Amino acid sequence: MQQNPPQPAAVKFIFLTLLLDVIGFGLLIPVAPTIVKNLLDIAPADTAAAATDPGLLGALAGDKLTGTAAYAYGALVAMYALMQFLFAPVLGALSDRFGRRPVILISLAGSAIDYIAMALSPTLWFLYLTRAINGISGANFGACNAYVADVTPPEKRAAAFGMIGAAFGIGFIIGPALGGLLASIDIHLPFFVAAGLTALNWLYGYFVLPESLPPERRRPFTLARANPLGSLVRLAQRPVVLRLAYALTLWNLAMYALHATWVLYTAHRYNWSHLQIGLSLTCVGLGAAVVQGGLVRKIVPALGETRSILLGGSIATLAYAGYGLATEGWMIYVIILFASLGGIAGPALQSLITRSVSPSEQGEVQGSLTSLASLMQIAGPVMGSIIFAWSIAPDRGFDLPGASFIVCAILALLGTLIAWSSAAQLRSAAPPAP
């Protein structure tokens, strides 16, 4: 049976869905710490002090109230990632059974309702509960990726997954900036705006989004397939795909560790202000949007997926090391420009993975990959912050703030070598029958 033909309107909807998901996530970044502090009943003076020393930086500074808020906020972030780890395989397996459309639309409806509930949270525990539900609803990335695989020809999947990467980059540019602007009007307004955007996206999808998985390609839902650990174990039945998943996991671990320590590192080493840090992150997002949204569709077909993985992974490895070794702040911007080209590796790897599994398994496999990424979203910040705190501890007798980035470079190198060797093997094998 032939692959479903591309459906431009549907693919645009998936892009818009993921873009709005990331924007909605980004909207909450500037306000969530303040919401947490308010629900903890921190005194205004202490709250103001904490606002000048965000997140883990406050915790490392040893301020009791700031540290309490930081850990409470960290738990909120971890809750979201944990729910995605647990439920991404569930939503992926459900999409293999009932189709992609109902899973995506139901998750969008759940997110819209939950944003409103978060805005109205009367207690910290209620906020945790709503964030957990939001994590479940947000675990639809696997179903969205499976949808893209369903309707996109194999030779165009790298470009399609590049657009997904661009959605993340654009979302992280727009979301935090818009969240900060809206919060200046009312601290709860970003939640309501996120709810409204998600509801409009649901309405658009209800009328535009067709089903991508025909009934004859579906398979029964089982708890074994929906189990995150079980779904990961079943990847072992496909040794090459498992190694590609290992590589993607190492890349994600390095990326999330870098993101978690970026603020701490740049403030410590270069004495950057919040404005400078925000500007640097905007440049990262712009670079990701340009490369993954535009250049991937030209570079990957020209080089091939295997060489794109090797080139992109090598660039990421050098960039991580460069971040850790840069002696002047201006060097970071030069490295960001170079590092953006590393974004060709992920879409190429995702494209290869979709080639290796049948249409009826796309949801399960993509759900497993989303689950692994969510787990790294928890492990990466923990690893990065621990290494950073160790590297600058006064009793060490030395100051190595870039140590966490050097570790990220090693992880990226290992992931690149695994991905490159596995991709070469996979390319030589025949694709599975639908």
N, C-alpha and C positions, 0 to 999 in steps of 0.2 A: 504494500500500500504506500502511495506517495505521501510525502510530507504536505501538510496543509499549505496552501499558497499564502504569501505574505498579506497581511491585512493592515495597511498603513494607519487607519484610524485606530485600530486596536493597539498597535505597537505604540502609537503616540499616547494612548491612554495609560499604558503600563509605565511609560516614561513619566507622564504627569503624576501618576499614582506614587511612584517612588520619590519624585521630586517633592511633592507635597508632604509625604511622610517625613522626609529629611528636613524640610522647612519647618514642619510642625515640631519635630524634635529640637531643631535649632532655636525656634521661638522660645522654648522653655529654658534654654541654657542660661540666659542672663537673669531670669527671675526665680528659677527653682531654688537656688541657695537662699534667697531672701524669704521665700515661702516657708522653707524649712526652718529658718531662724525665727520667723514669726510664730510658727506652730510650736516651737520650743520655748516660747515666751522669753526670749533673750531681751534684755533691757536695751532700749534704744541706743544708749551710748556704746554698749558692747557691739550691737549690730552695726553701727557706723564704723567702729574700729575693724570689725570683721570684714566689712565690705572693701576695705583697702588692702586686705590680705587674703585673697581668695583660696578656697579649696585646701589642698594639702599644704600649701605654703603657710597657711595659718596654723595648721596642725603641727608642722615642723617648727614653727616659731614658738610653740609651747603654750600659746594662749588657751586657757581652759575652755572658755565658752566658744571661742572660735574653733578649737579642735573638736568640741562636741558637735557643733554645726557641720563641720567638715566630714566627720565620720557619719553623721546622719544623712548628709547629702550623698556620700559615697555609697551608703546602703541603698539609697533610692536609685542610683545609677545601676548598682549591681542587681537590684531586683528586676529591672527592665531586661538586662542582659540574660539573667537566669531564666526568666520566663520565655525568652526567645529560644534559649538552648533547649528547654523542655518541650516547647510546643511547635517549633518550626517543623520537625518531622511529622507531627500530628497533622498540621495544615497541609504539608506536602502530600502525605498519604491520602488525606481526604480529597485533595484535588485530583489524585490518580483515580479515585473511586467515583466522585460525583462531578468532576470537571473543574476547570480553573475558575470559571466565572462566578459560581455561587460562593466559593471560598474567598475570593478576592472581595466581592461585594459585601459579604457578611462581616469580614474583618474591617473594612472601611466604615461600615455602620457602627461597629463596636468602638472603633477609635474615636469617631465623632462624638458619641455619647459619653465616652470616658473622659475626653478633654473637658467637657462641661462639669463632670463629677469632680475632676481634679481641681478645677477653679473654685468649687464650692466646698472643698474638704474642710471639715471643722476641726479635725485632729490630725496629728502626724501619722497615726496608724491607718486612718482612712485614706490619707494620701498614698501611703505604701500600697494599700489594697488597690486603689485606682491605677497606680502605676504598674502594678502587677498585671491587671487586666489589660492595660495599654500595651504591655510587652507581649501578651498573648495575641492581641489584635495585630500588633506590628510584626508578628512572626510570619507575615505573608510574603516575604521576599522570595522564599523558595517557590511558592506557587507562581509568583510573578516571573521569576527566572524560567520556570518550566513553561509558562505561557510563551515567552519569547522563543524558547527552543522549539515549541510546537509550530509556530507560524513563520519562522525564519529559516530560509535555506541554509544548509551547513556552511557554505562558503561566505555567508554574510553574518554569521553569528558573532564573530569577533567584533564587528562594527556595532551590532546591536547591544552586546554587553558593554562595549565602550560607552554607548549612550547612557546605560545604567550608571556607569561610573561617573559620567558627566553630571547626571542628576544629583549624585551625592556631593560633588564639588560645588555645583550651583546652589544646592540647598543649604550647604554650610556657609555660603557667602551671604545669602539672603536672610536665612532664619535668625541667626544671632543679632544681626543689625536691626531687623524688623522687630524682634523681640525686645531689644533695648529701647527702641523708639516707642513702642506700644506701652511698655512698662512705665515710661515717664508720664503717661496719662493715667494709667491704673495698673496695679501690679497683677491683677487677674485678667486683664484684657488679652494678653497673648494666648491664654488658654481658649478663650471664646473665639478668637480669630482662627486658631488652629482647628477648632471644631467646625467653624463655618467653611473653611477651605476644604476640609475632609468631606463634609456633607455635600458640597458642590461637586466634588470629584465623584462621590458615590452616585449622585444624580446623573452626571455626565456618563459614567460607566454603565448605569442601568439602561440607558438608551443606545449607547454606542458599542459596548463591549460584547462581541459574539463569543460563543464557546469555542475553544481551540482544540479540545480533546474529544473526538467522536466516541460514541458508546462502545464501538467494537475495540477500541484501544484501551479501555478502562479495565481495572482489576479490583478485586474485592479489598475492602479495608480490613486490616487486622491490627490488633494491639501490638503484635510483635514488630510490624513495620513502623508503627507510630511511636515506639519506644526509642528515645534518642540514642541510648547506648546500643540497643539492638540494631538500629538502622546503621550505626557506625560499624558494628561488627560485620554486617552484611556487605559492607564495602570490601571486606577482606576476600570476598568471593571474586572480586575483580582486582587482582593484584596491581595492575598498572594504574587503574583509577584510584586505588587506595594510596599509591605513592603520590599521585597528583594532588589528592586531598591533603596528604602530609605536607607537601610543598606549599599549598595555599594556606594551610594552618600556620606554618612557620612565618610566611609573609604577613599574615594577619596579626600574629603575636608581636612581630617587630613593629608593625604600623601602630597598633594600639598602645604599645609601650612608649613609642615616640610621641604620640599625641598626649599621653598622660603626663609626660615630663617636660613637654615643650615650654609651658609657662614657667615652671620651676627653673629649668635650665637657662632660658634666655634672661630671666630676671636676675638670677644669681651671677651668671658669667658676664653678661653685657649690661646689666643694670637697666634693662628695658622697662619702659612704662607700660601701662595697660594698653594705651593707644598704639605703641610700637608693636606689642605682641599681637593685638588685633589686626594690625596692618599686615603683619607677616602671615597670619593664618588666612587672611583674605587672598594673599598672593598664592598660597598653597591651593586654595579652592579654585582660583582662576586658572592656574596651571593645569589642574586635574580636569577642569571643564574643557579647556582648549584641546588638550591631548586626547582625552578619552572620547570627547564629543565630536572631534573633527579629524585629528591626525591618525587615530587608530584605524579608521576605514581605509586609509591610504597606505599606512606603513605595514600593517599585518598582511594584506594581500600581496604586497610587493616582496616582503621578506619570507612569508610563510609563518605559520604558527610556532613551529619549533625554534626558529632563529629569533622570532620576536620575543619569545619567552627568555631565551638566553640573553639577548640584548637588554630587554627591559629589566630583568632581574639583576644583571651586572651593573646597570646604571643605579638601581635602587641601593645595591650594596655599597657602591662608591659614595653615593649621596649620604647615606647614614653615617659612614665613617667620616665624611667631610663635615657634617654637622658637629660631630663629637670633637673634631680636631681644629675647627675654625677658631682663630684667635681674636678676630674682630667681628663686630655685629654685621657690618656691611657684607661680609662674606656669605652670610646666611642667605641673602637674597640671590646671590649668584648661584648658590647651590640649589635653591628652590627651583630656579629656571632649568637647571640641569636635571634635577630629580623628577620634574614633571614628565620627562620622556620615559621614565620607568613605568609609567601608567599603561604602556602597551602590553606589559606582561600578563596582567590579570585577565583582561578580556580574551587574549589568545588562549590562556589556560582554561578558562571557562568554556570557550568554544570547543576545545578538544574533549573536555569531559562530556559535553552534550552529545558528541559524536559516538561515544563509547557505550551508551545505554539506549535502550529502546524507548519509544514514545511513552509507553505505559509506565515506565520507571522514572521519568524525568522529575516528577513531583517529589518522590521519595529521595532521590539522589540530591536534588537541589535543596530540599529540606534538611538533609544531613549536613550539607555544606554550610547552610545558614546557621544550623545548630552549632557547628564547630566554630564559626566566626563569632557567634555570641559568647561561646565559652572563652575565646581569646579576648573578647571585650572585657571580661572579668579578669583573666589572668594577666593580660598585658599591662594594665595600669598598676596592678599589685607588683609585678616584677620590676617595671620601670621605676616606680617610686622607691622601692626597697634599694635597688642598685644606686639610684641617685642619692638617697639619704646616706648610704654607706660611703659613697665616694667623696662626700664633702664633710663627713663627720670630723670635728676638730681633733679628736683623739687619734685619728689616723696618721697625723703628721704630714699629710699631703692633701692636695685638692685636685680631684679628677672629675669635674662635673660632667664631662662628656663620656664617662664610662658606660652609661646606659645606652648611648647611641652606638658605641663600638660593639656592644653585645647585640644590638639590633642589626648591625652590619653583618655579624657572624651568622645570625639567624637567617637573614636574607640570602646570604651566600649559600648556606646549606639548602634552603628552599629552592634556590635557582638550580643548583647542581642536580637535585632530585627531580625537579620538574623537567629540566632539559633532557636528562637521560630517559625519563619515563615518556616524555612527549615523542622522542625519536622512536621508541619502541611502539607506541600507540599508533603513530602515523604509518608504520609499516604493516599494521594489522588491518584486516577488513572490518568495516563497521558492522554492528550487529543487525540482524534482520528485524524489521519493525514487528 
